[in-house]
């Protein structure tokens, strides 16, 4: 299965997610309320967290507890991280397209070279006799 699908699969209730990141469930509710994290919801409005959500919560905890970043700073960092990921995906796509185009052009060059060989044969201008000039005329002996 695609790793991204598994990472985004909502599977943890709030109590389990809170234990995984060693935060109080009320903290997770607060982060949801201020928009730092958006867990999925069941039809009964129960929060379900994915593995990616848990990683985001760990990142938030590290930024706030270990690095002393306030929640406004955390929001900026999370938004910038998301933007960088999107740019990296676009860059990967452009590199893939460039590689495909390069391969296509190389194939086309080979096709044209092969066609030229078939039409004209291999033409090599090499003097057979060193006493002949490039036009093929005999050079009088010295």
DSSP file (Angstrom, degrees, kcal/mol; ACC not computed):
  #  RESIDUE AA STRUCTURE BP1 BP2  ACC     N-H-->O    O-->H-N    N-H-->O    O-->H-N    TCO  KAPPA ALPHA  PHI   PSI    X-CA   Y-CA   Z-CA
    1    1 A X              0   0    0      0, 0.0     2,-0.1     0, 0.0     5,-0.0   0.000 360.0 360.0 360.0 149.7    0.0    0.0    0.0
    2    2 A X     >  -     0   0    0      1,-0.1     4,-1.8     2,-0.1     3,-0.4  -0.383 360.0-137.6 -62.4 131.1    1.1    3.6   -0.7
    3    3 A X  H  > S+     0   0    0      1,-0.2     4,-2.4     2,-0.2     5,-0.2   0.858 102.1  56.7 -61.0 -37.0    3.0    4.9    2.3
    4    4 A X  H  > S+     0   0    0      1,-0.2     4,-1.6     2,-0.2    -1,-0.2   0.878 105.3  51.6 -63.6 -36.9    1.3    8.3    2.1
    5    5 A X  H  > S+     0   0    0     -3,-0.4     4,-0.5     1,-0.2    -1,-0.2   0.919 111.1  47.3 -65.2 -42.1   -2.1    6.6    2.4
    6    6 A X  H >< S+     0   0    0     -4,-1.8     3,-0.8     1,-0.2    45,-0.5   0.898 110.7  52.1 -65.5 -39.9   -1.0    4.8    5.5
    7    7 A X  H 3< S+     0   0    0     -4,-2.4    45,-2.7     1,-0.2    46,-0.4   0.821 113.9  43.7 -65.0 -31.3    0.4    7.9    7.0
    8    8 A X  H 3< S+     0   0    0     -4,-1.6     2,-0.6    -5,-0.2    -1,-0.2   0.441  83.8 115.5 -94.8  -0.4   -2.8    9.8    6.4
    9    9 A X    <<  -     0   0    0     -3,-0.8    42,-0.4    -4,-0.5     2,-0.4  -0.584  68.2-130.7 -73.1 115.7   -5.1    7.0    7.6
   10   10 A X        +     0   0    0     -2,-0.6    40,-0.3    40,-0.2    39,-0.1  -0.537  53.2 137.6 -69.8 121.9   -7.0    8.2   10.7
   11   11 A X        +     0   0    0     38,-2.2     2,-0.5    -2,-0.4    39,-0.2   0.503  38.8  82.0-143.2 -11.2   -6.6    5.5   13.3
   12   12 A X  E     -A   49   0A   0     37,-2.6    37,-3.4     4,-0.0    -1,-0.1  -0.889  62.1-141.6-109.7 129.2   -5.8    6.9   16.8
   13   13 A X  E  >  -A   48   0A   0     -2,-0.5     4,-2.5    35,-0.2     3,-0.4  -0.374  39.5 -97.2 -73.9 166.6   -8.4    8.3   19.2
   14   14 A X  H  > S+     0   0    0     33,-0.6     4,-2.5     1,-0.2     5,-0.2   0.840 121.9  54.4 -59.9 -37.1   -7.4   11.3   21.1
   15   15 A X  H  > S+     0   0    0      2,-0.2     4,-1.8     1,-0.2    -1,-0.2   0.906 112.4  43.4 -66.2 -39.8   -6.3    9.4   24.3
   16   16 A X  H  > S+     0   0    0     -3,-0.4     4,-2.5     2,-0.2    -2,-0.2   0.922 114.2  49.9 -70.0 -44.6   -4.0    7.1   22.3
   17   17 A X  H  X S+     0   0    0     -4,-2.5     4,-1.6     1,-0.2    -2,-0.2   0.905 109.9  51.8 -60.2 -41.2   -2.6   10.0   20.2
   18   18 A X  H  X>S+     0   0    0     -4,-2.5     5,-2.3    -5,-0.2     4,-0.7   0.901 110.5  48.0 -63.0 -41.2   -2.0   12.0   23.5
   19   19 A X  H  <5S+     0   0    0     -4,-1.8     3,-0.5     1,-0.2    -1,-0.2   0.896 107.9  55.9 -65.9 -39.1   -0.1    9.0   25.0
   20   20 A X  H  <5S+     0   0    0     -4,-2.5    -1,-0.2     1,-0.2    -2,-0.2   0.850 118.7  32.2 -62.1 -34.7    2.0    8.6   21.8
   21   21 A X  H  <5S-     0   0    0     -4,-1.6    -1,-0.2    -5,-0.2    -2,-0.2   0.388 108.2-121.8-104.4   2.4    3.2   12.2   22.0
   22   22 A X  T  <5 +     0   0    0     -4,-0.7     2,-0.3    -3,-0.5    -3,-0.2   0.906  69.2 125.7  57.1  47.2    3.2   12.5   25.8
   23   23 A X      < -     0   0    0     -5,-2.3    -1,-0.2    -6,-0.1     2,-0.2  -0.895  67.3 -99.0-126.2 159.8    0.8   15.4   25.9
   24   24 A X    >>  -     0   0    0     -2,-0.3     4,-1.4     1,-0.1     3,-1.1  -0.550  30.0-123.1 -75.6 142.8   -2.5   15.9   27.7
   25   25 A X  H 3> S+     0   0    0      1,-0.3     4,-2.2     2,-0.2     5,-0.2   0.838 113.4  60.1 -54.6 -33.6   -5.7   15.3   25.5
   26   26 A X  H 3> S+     0   0    0      1,-0.2     4,-2.2     2,-0.2    -1,-0.3   0.851 100.7  54.8 -64.3 -32.7   -6.8   18.8   26.4
   27   27 A X  H <> S+     0   0    0     -3,-1.1     4,-2.6     2,-0.2    -1,-0.2   0.903 107.2  49.8 -64.8 -41.4   -3.6   20.1   24.7
   28   28 A X  H  X S+     0   0    0     -4,-1.4     4,-2.0     2,-0.2    -2,-0.2   0.895 109.7  51.0 -64.8 -39.4   -4.5   18.2   21.6
   29   29 A X  H  X S+     0   0    0     -4,-2.2     4,-2.5     2,-0.2    -2,-0.2   0.902 110.4  50.0 -62.3 -40.3   -8.0   19.7   21.7
   30   30 A X  H  X S+     0   0    0     -4,-2.2     4,-2.5     2,-0.2     5,-0.2   0.930 108.4  51.2 -64.6 -45.4   -6.5   23.2   22.1
   31   31 A X  H  X>S+     0   0    0     -4,-2.6     5,-2.1     1,-0.2     6,-1.1   0.875 111.9  48.6 -59.7 -36.4   -4.1   22.6   19.1
   32   32 A X  H ><5S+     0   0    0     -4,-2.0     3,-0.7     3,-0.2    -1,-0.2   0.922 110.4  51.2 -66.3 -44.5   -7.2   21.6   17.1
   33   33 A X  H 3<5S+     0   0    0     -4,-2.5    -2,-0.2     1,-0.2    -1,-0.2   0.869 112.5  44.6 -63.5 -38.4   -9.1   24.6   18.2
   34   34 A X  H 3<5S-     0   0    0     -4,-2.5    -1,-0.2    -5,-0.1    -2,-0.2   0.513 117.5-112.0 -88.3  -3.1   -6.3   27.1   17.2
   35   35 A X  T <<5S+     0   0    0     -3,-0.7    -3,-0.2    -4,-0.6    -4,-0.1   0.603  80.7 123.5  91.1  12.3   -5.8   25.3   13.9
   36   36 A X  S   <S+     0   0    0     -5,-2.1     2,-0.3    -6,-0.2    -4,-0.2   0.804  83.8  19.0 -73.3 -27.7   -2.3   23.8   14.4
   37   37 A X        -     0   0    0     -6,-1.1     2,-0.4    -9,-0.1    -2,-0.3  -0.994  62.1-159.1-142.4 145.8   -3.7   20.3   13.6
   38   38 A X        -     0   0    0     -2,-0.3    -6,-0.0    -3,-0.1    15,-0.0  -0.754  17.1-169.8-127.7  84.8   -6.8   19.1   11.9
   39   39 A X        -     0   0    0     -2,-0.4    10,-0.2     1,-0.1    -2,-0.0  -0.322  31.0-100.5 -69.7 158.1   -7.6   15.5   12.9
   40   40 A X  E     -B   48   0A   0      8,-1.8     8,-2.6     7,-0.0     2,-0.4  -0.294  36.1-138.8 -69.7 163.2  -10.3   13.7   11.0
   41   41 A X  E     -B   47   0A   0      6,-0.2     6,-0.2   -31,-0.0     2,-0.1  -0.974   2.0-137.1-127.9 142.2  -13.7   13.4   12.6
   42   42 A X    >   -     0   0    0      4,-2.0     3,-2.1    -2,-0.4     6,-0.0  -0.312  42.8 -94.2 -80.5 175.9  -16.1   10.4   12.8
   43   43 A X  T 3  S+     0   0    0      1,-0.3    -1,-0.1     2,-0.1    -2,-0.0   0.810 131.0  56.0 -62.7 -27.4  -19.8   11.0   12.1
   44   44 A X  T 3  S-     0   0    0      2,-0.1    -1,-0.3     1,-0.0     0, 0.0   0.296 121.8-110.9 -86.0  10.4  -20.1   11.3   15.9
   45   45 A X    <   +     0   0    0     -3,-2.1     2,-0.3     1,-0.3    -2,-0.1   0.625  65.8 152.2  70.8  16.9  -17.5   14.2   15.8
   46   46 A X        -     0   0    0      1,-0.1    -4,-2.0   -33,-0.0    -1,-0.3  -0.630  48.2-116.4 -78.0 135.0  -14.9   12.1   17.6
   47   47 A X  E     - B   0  41A   0     -2,-0.3   -33,-0.6    -6,-0.2     2,-0.4  -0.499  29.5-170.2 -73.0 136.1  -11.3   13.1   16.7
   48   48 A X  E     -AB  13  40A   0     -8,-2.6    -8,-1.8    -2,-0.2     2,-0.4  -0.997   8.0-153.4-128.0 128.1   -9.2   10.5   14.9
   49   49 A X  E     -A   12   0A   0    -37,-3.4   -37,-2.6    -2,-0.4   -38,-2.2  -0.806   3.6-147.5-105.1 139.3   -5.5   11.1   14.4
   50   50 A X     >  -     0   0    0     -2,-0.4     4,-2.2   -40,-0.3   -40,-0.2  -0.423  34.4-101.8 -91.8 173.3   -3.3    9.7   11.6
   51   51 A X  H  > S+     0   0    0    -45,-0.5     4,-2.2   -42,-0.4   -43,-0.2   0.880 126.2  53.6 -62.9 -37.1    0.3    8.8   11.9
   52   52 A X  H  > S+     0   0    0    -45,-2.7     4,-2.3     2,-0.2    -1,-0.2   0.899 106.7  51.7 -64.2 -39.7    1.1   12.1   10.1
   53   53 A X  H  > S+     0   0    0    -46,-0.4     4,-2.6     2,-0.2    -2,-0.2   0.911 108.6  51.4 -61.1 -42.0   -0.9   14.0   12.7
   54   54 A X  H  X S+     0   0    0     -4,-2.2     4,-2.3     2,-0.2    -2,-0.2   0.906 109.4  49.7 -62.3 -42.0    1.1   12.2   15.5
   55   55 A X  H  X S+     0   0    0     -4,-2.2     4,-2.2     2,-0.2    -1,-0.2   0.895 110.6  50.4 -64.1 -38.9    4.3   13.3   13.8
   56   56 A X  H  X S+     0   0    0     -4,-2.3     4,-2.6     2,-0.2    -2,-0.2   0.911 109.4  50.8 -64.5 -41.9    3.1   16.9   13.5
   57   57 A X  H  X S+     0   0    0     -4,-2.6     4,-2.6     2,-0.2    -2,-0.2   0.894 109.3  50.9 -62.1 -39.8    2.1   16.8   17.2
   58   58 A X  H  X S+     0   0    0     -4,-2.3     4,-2.5     2,-0.2    -1,-0.2   0.903 110.3  49.8 -63.0 -40.2    5.7   15.5   18.0
   59   59 A X  H  X S+     0   0    0     -4,-2.2     4,-2.5     2,-0.2    -2,-0.2   0.916 110.8  49.2 -64.6 -43.1    7.1   18.4   16.0
   60   60 A X  H  X S+     0   0    0     -4,-2.6     4,-2.7     2,-0.2     5,-0.3   0.928 111.9  49.0 -61.1 -45.7    4.9   20.9   17.8
   61   61 A X  H  X>S+     0   0    0     -4,-2.6     4,-2.9     1,-0.2     5,-0.7   0.912 111.9  48.3 -61.9 -43.1    5.9   19.5   21.2
   62   62 A X  I  X>S+     0   0    0     -4,-2.5     5,-1.5     1,-0.2     4,-1.1   0.915 113.4  47.6 -64.2 -42.3    9.6   19.6   20.3
   63   63 A X  I  <5S+     0   0    0     -4,-2.5     6,-2.8     3,-0.2     4,-0.2   0.914 120.5  36.1 -65.8 -42.7    9.3   23.2   19.0
   64   64 A X  I  <5S+     0   0    0     -4,-2.7     4,-0.4     4,-0.2    -2,-0.2   0.931 128.0  31.6 -78.8 -45.7    7.4   24.5   22.0
   65   65 A X  I  <5S+     0   0    0     -4,-2.9    -3,-0.2    -5,-0.3    -2,-0.1   0.935 130.0  29.5 -81.6 -47.5    9.1   22.4   24.8
   66   66 A X  I  <<S+     0   0    0     -4,-1.1    -3,-0.2    -5,-0.7    -4,-0.1   0.858 132.9  29.2 -84.3 -36.0   12.6   22.0   23.6
   67   67 A X  S   <S-     0   0    0     -5,-1.5    -3,-0.2    -4,-0.2    -4,-0.1   0.537  96.6-126.8-105.8  -8.0   13.2   25.1   21.5
   68   68 A X        +     0   0    0     -4,-0.4     2,-0.3    -6,-0.3    -4,-0.2   0.737  48.9 159.9  72.6  23.4   10.8   27.5   23.3
   69   69 A X        -     0   0    0     -6,-2.8    -1,-0.2    -7,-0.1    -2,-0.1  -0.609  36.4-129.1 -79.6 135.8    8.9   28.5   20.2
   70   70 A X     >  -     0   0    0     -2,-0.3     4,-2.3     1,-0.1     3,-0.2  -0.323  28.8-100.4 -78.5 170.3    5.5   30.1   20.8
   71   71 A X  H  > S+     0   0    0      1,-0.2     4,-2.3     2,-0.2     5,-0.1   0.807 122.9  55.5 -65.6 -30.2    2.4   28.8   19.1
   72   72 A X  H  > S+     0   0    0      2,-0.2     4,-1.9     1,-0.2    -1,-0.2   0.915 110.5  46.3 -65.8 -41.0    2.4   31.6   16.5
   73   73 A X  H  > S+     0   0    0     -3,-0.2     4,-2.6     2,-0.2    -2,-0.2   0.885 109.8  53.9 -65.6 -39.2    6.0   30.6   15.6
   74   74 A X  H  X S+     0   0    0     -4,-2.3     4,-2.9     1,-0.2     5,-0.2   0.915 107.1  51.7 -60.5 -43.4    5.0   27.0   15.5
   75   75 A X  H  X S+     0   0    0     -4,-2.3     4,-2.4     1,-0.2    -1,-0.2   0.916 110.8  47.5 -60.9 -43.1    2.2   27.9   13.0
   76   76 A X  H  X S+     0   0    0     -4,-1.9     4,-2.6     2,-0.2    -2,-0.2   0.929 113.3  48.3 -63.3 -45.2    4.7   29.8   10.8
   77   77 A X  H  X S+     0   0    0     -4,-2.6     4,-2.5     2,-0.2    -2,-0.2   0.911 112.2  48.4 -62.7 -43.8    7.2   26.9   10.9
   78   78 A X  H  X S+     0   0    0     -4,-2.9     4,-2.3     2,-0.2    -1,-0.2   0.915 112.8  48.3 -63.6 -42.5    4.5   24.3   10.1
   79   79 A X  H  X S+     0   0    0     -4,-2.4     4,-2.3    -5,-0.2    -2,-0.2   0.914 113.1  47.5 -64.5 -42.0    3.3   26.4    7.2
   80   80 A X  H  X S+     0   0    0     -4,-2.6     4,-2.6     2,-0.2    -2,-0.2   0.894 110.7  52.1 -66.3 -38.9    6.8   26.9    5.8
   81   81 A X  H  X S+     0   0    0     -4,-2.5     4,-2.3     2,-0.2    -2,-0.2   0.918 110.6  47.9 -62.4 -42.9    7.5   23.2    6.2
   82   82 A X  H  X S+     0   0    0     -4,-2.3     4,-2.2     2,-0.2    -2,-0.2   0.908 111.7  50.1 -63.3 -42.0    4.4   22.3    4.2
   83   83 A X  H  X S+     0   0    0     -4,-2.3     4,-2.5     1,-0.2    -2,-0.2   0.900 109.9  50.4 -63.5 -41.7    5.3   24.9    1.6
   84   84 A X  H  X S+     0   0    0     -4,-2.6     4,-2.5     2,-0.2    -1,-0.2   0.906 109.2  51.5 -63.5 -42.2    8.9   23.4    1.3
   85   85 A X  H  X S+     0   0    0     -4,-2.3     4,-2.2     2,-0.2    -2,-0.2   0.915 110.5  48.8 -60.3 -43.3    7.4   19.9    0.9
   86   86 A X  H  X S+     0   0    0     -4,-2.2     4,-2.2     2,-0.2    -2,-0.2   0.913 111.6  49.0 -63.4 -42.6    5.2   21.1   -1.9
   87   87 A X  H  X S+     0   0    0     -4,-2.5     4,-2.7     1,-0.2    -2,-0.2   0.895 109.6  52.4 -62.9 -39.7    8.1   22.9   -3.6
   88   88 A X  H  X S+     0   0    0     -4,-2.5     4,-2.5     2,-0.2    -1,-0.2   0.898 108.8  50.2 -63.6 -40.1   10.2   19.7   -3.3
   89   89 A X  H  X S+     0   0    0     -4,-2.2     4,-2.1     2,-0.2    -1,-0.2   0.912 111.7  48.0 -63.8 -42.0    7.4   17.7   -4.9
   90   90 A X  H  X S+     0   0    0     -4,-2.2     4,-2.5     2,-0.2    -2,-0.2   0.914 111.5  50.5 -64.0 -42.1    7.2   20.2   -7.8
   91   91 A X  H  X S+     0   0    0     -4,-2.7     4,-2.7     1,-0.2    -2,-0.2   0.913 109.0  51.3 -61.6 -43.2   10.9   20.1   -8.2
   92   92 A X  H  X S+     0   0    0     -4,-2.5     4,-2.2     1,-0.2    -1,-0.2   0.902 110.6  49.3 -60.2 -41.2   10.9   16.3   -8.3
   93   93 A X  H  X S+     0   0    0     -4,-2.1     4,-2.6     2,-0.2    -2,-0.2   0.916 111.4  48.3 -64.5 -43.7    8.2   16.5  -11.0
   94   94 A X  H  X S+     0   0    0     -4,-2.5     4,-2.6     2,-0.2    -2,-0.2   0.907 111.7  50.0 -64.6 -41.2   10.2   19.0  -13.1
   95   95 A X  H  X S+     0   0    0     -4,-2.7     4,-2.4     2,-0.2    -1,-0.2   0.903 111.2  49.2 -63.5 -40.3   13.3   16.8  -12.8
   96   96 A X  H  X S+     0   0    0     -4,-2.2     4,-2.4     2,-0.2    -2,-0.2   0.923 112.0  48.0 -63.9 -44.5   11.4   13.8  -13.9
   97   97 A X  H  X S+     0   0    0     -4,-2.6     4,-2.6     1,-0.2    -2,-0.2   0.899 111.8  50.2 -62.8 -40.4    9.9   15.6  -16.8
   98   98 A X  H  X S+     0   0    0     -4,-2.6     4,-2.7     2,-0.2    -2,-0.2   0.907 110.5  49.4 -65.0 -41.3   13.4   16.9  -17.8
   99   99 A X  H  X S+     0   0    0     -4,-2.4     4,-2.4     2,-0.2    -2,-0.2   0.910 112.6  47.8 -64.1 -41.6   14.9   13.4  -17.6
  100  100 A X  H  X S+     0   0    0     -4,-2.4     4,-2.4     2,-0.2    -2,-0.2   0.908 113.0  48.1 -65.1 -42.2   12.0   12.0  -19.8
  101  101 A X  H  X S+     0   0    0     -4,-2.6     4,-2.6     2,-0.2    -2,-0.2   0.902 111.3  50.7 -65.8 -41.0   12.5   14.9  -22.3
  102  102 A X  H  X S+     0   0    0     -4,-2.7     4,-2.5     2,-0.2    -2,-0.2   0.924 111.2  48.0 -61.8 -45.0   16.3   14.3  -22.4
  103  103 A X  H  X S+     0   0    0     -4,-2.4     4,-2.4     1,-0.2    -2,-0.2   0.907 111.8  50.5 -62.2 -41.3   15.8   10.6  -23.0
  104  104 A X  H  X S+     0   0    0     -4,-2.4     4,-2.3     1,-0.2    -2,-0.2   0.915 111.1  48.1 -63.0 -43.6   13.3   11.3  -25.7
  105  105 A X  H  X S+     0   0    0     -4,-2.6     4,-2.5     2,-0.2    -2,-0.2   0.888 110.3  51.8 -65.2 -39.1   15.7   13.8  -27.4
  106  106 A X  H  X S+     0   0    0     -4,-2.5     4,-2.4     2,-0.2    -2,-0.2   0.916 109.8  49.4 -63.3 -42.1   18.5   11.3  -27.2
  107  107 A X  H  X S+     0   0    0     -4,-2.4     4,-2.4     1,-0.2    -2,-0.2   0.918 110.9  50.3 -61.4 -42.2   16.3    8.6  -28.8
  108  108 A X  H  X S+     0   0    0     -4,-2.3     4,-2.5     2,-0.2    -2,-0.2   0.900 109.1  51.0 -64.0 -40.9   15.4   11.1  -31.5
  109  109 A X  H  X S+     0   0    0     -4,-2.5     4,-2.6     2,-0.2    -1,-0.2   0.921 110.6  49.2 -61.3 -44.2   19.1   11.9  -32.2
  110  110 A X  H  X S+     0   0    0     -4,-2.4     4,-2.6     2,-0.2    -2,-0.2   0.906 110.4  50.8 -62.8 -40.9   19.9    8.2  -32.5
  111  111 A X  H  X S+     0   0    0     -4,-2.4     4,-2.5     2,-0.2    -2,-0.2   0.925 112.0  46.9 -61.4 -44.7   17.0    7.7  -34.9
  112  112 A X  H  X S+     0   0    0     -4,-2.5     4,-2.4     2,-0.2    -2,-0.2   0.897 112.4  49.5 -66.0 -40.0   18.2   10.6  -37.0
  113  113 A X  H  X S+     0   0    0     -4,-2.6     4,-2.3     2,-0.2    -1,-0.2   0.914 112.1  48.4 -64.1 -42.0   21.8    9.4  -37.0
  114  114 A X  H  X S+     0   0    0     -4,-2.6     4,-2.4     2,-0.2    -2,-0.2   0.912 111.1  50.4 -64.2 -41.9   20.6    5.9  -38.0
  115  115 A X  H  X S+     0   0    0     -4,-2.5     4,-2.5     1,-0.2     5,-0.2   0.906 110.0  50.6 -62.4 -42.0   18.5    7.3  -40.8
  116  116 A X  H  X>S+     0   0    0     -4,-2.4     4,-3.0     2,-0.2     5,-0.6   0.919 110.1  49.6 -63.0 -43.1   21.4    9.3  -42.0
  117  117 A X  H  X5S+     0   0    0     -4,-2.3     4,-1.8     1,-0.2    -2,-0.2   0.902 112.6  47.7 -62.1 -40.6   23.6    6.2  -42.0
  118  118 A X  H  <5S+     0   0    0     -4,-2.4    -2,-0.2     2,-0.2    -1,-0.2   0.883 117.7  41.4 -68.6 -37.9   21.0    4.3  -43.9
  119  119 A X  H  <5S+     0   0    0     -4,-2.5    -2,-0.2    -5,-0.2    -3,-0.2   0.916 134.1  15.9 -75.7 -44.5   20.5    7.0  -46.5
  120  120 A X  H  <5S-     0   0    0     -4,-3.0    -3,-0.2    -5,-0.2    -2,-0.2   0.563  95.9-135.1-109.7 -11.9   24.1    8.1  -47.1
  121  121 A X     << -     0   0    0     -4,-1.8     2,-0.6    -5,-0.6    -1,-0.2  -0.110  50.1 -47.2  74.1 175.5   26.1    5.3  -45.6
  122  122 A X        -     0   0    0     -4,-0.1     2,-0.6    -5,-0.0    -5,-0.0  -0.732  60.8-161.0 -84.8 121.6   29.1    6.0  -43.5
  123  123 A X        +     0   0    0     -2,-0.6     2,-0.4     2,-0.0    -2,-0.1  -0.909  14.0 173.5-108.9 120.3   31.2    8.6  -45.1
  124  124 A X        -     0   0    0     -2,-0.6     2,-1.0     2,-0.1    -2,-0.0  -0.992  21.7-151.4-127.5 128.9   34.8    8.9  -44.0
  125  125 A X        +     0   0    0     -2,-0.4     2,-0.4     2,-0.0    -2,-0.0  -0.829  37.3 146.4-101.0  99.7   37.3   11.1  -45.7
  126  126 A X        -     0   0    0     -2,-1.0     2,-0.2     8,-0.0    -2,-0.1  -0.987  49.8-120.5-133.7 121.7   40.6    9.5  -45.1
  127  127 A X        -     0   0    0     -2,-0.4     3,-0.1     1,-0.2     7,-0.1  -0.439  16.8-160.3 -65.0 130.1   43.3    9.8  -47.8
  128  128 A X  S    S+     0   0    0      1,-0.2     2,-0.5    -2,-0.2    -1,-0.2   0.884  83.2  40.0 -74.5 -40.2   44.4    6.3  -49.0
  129  129 A X  S >  S-     0   0    0      1,-0.1     3,-2.2     4,-0.1    -1,-0.2  -0.943  75.1-146.0-113.4 123.5   47.6    7.5  -50.4
  130  130 A X  T 3  S+     0   0    0     -2,-0.5    -1,-0.1     1,-0.3    -3,-0.1   0.673  98.9  65.2 -63.0 -12.4   49.6   10.1  -48.3
  131  131 A X  T 3  S+     0   0    0      2,-0.1     8,-1.5     8,-0.0     2,-0.4   0.301  87.0  88.4 -92.1  11.7   50.8   11.6  -51.6
  132  132 A X  B <  S-C  138   0B   0     -3,-2.2     6,-0.2     6,-0.2     2,-0.1  -0.861  75.0-130.4-107.2 143.6   47.2   12.6  -52.5
  133  133 A X    >   -     0   0    0      4,-1.8     3,-2.3    -2,-0.4    -4,-0.1  -0.386  39.3 -91.8 -81.4 169.8   45.7   15.9  -51.5
  134  134 A X  T 3  S+     0   0    0      1,-0.3    -1,-0.1     2,-0.1    -2,-0.0   0.740 125.1  60.4 -57.0 -25.3   42.2   16.0  -49.9
  135  135 A X  T 3  S-     0   0    0      2,-0.1    -1,-0.3     1,-0.0     3,-0.1   0.580 116.5-113.0 -80.3  -7.5   40.5   16.5  -53.3
  136  136 A X  S <  S+     0   0    0     -3,-2.3     2,-0.1     1,-0.3    -2,-0.1   0.413  70.6 137.5  94.7  -2.6   42.0   13.1  -54.4
  137  137 A X        -     0   0    0      1,-0.1    -4,-1.8    -5,-0.0    -1,-0.3  -0.466  60.5-104.1 -76.4 149.8   44.3   14.5  -57.1
  138  138 A X  B     -C  132   0B   0     -6,-0.2     2,-0.5    -2,-0.1    -6,-0.2  -0.464  27.8-137.8 -71.5 143.4   47.8   13.1  -57.3
  139  139 A X        -     0   0    0     -8,-1.5     3,-0.1    -2,-0.2    -1,-0.0  -0.892  24.4-115.3-102.1 128.3   50.5   15.2  -55.9
  140  140 A X        -     0   0    0     -2,-0.5    -1,-0.0     1,-0.1     0, 0.0  -0.349  38.2-102.5 -63.1 141.6   53.6   15.3  -58.1
  141  141 A X              0   0    0      1,-0.1    -1,-0.1    -2,-0.0    -3,-0.0  -0.268 360.0 360.0 -62.9 151.5   56.6   13.8  -56.4
  142  142 A X              0   0    0     -3,-0.1    -1,-0.1     0, 0.0    -2,-0.1   0.428 360.0 360.0 -92.9 360.0   59.1   16.2  -54.9
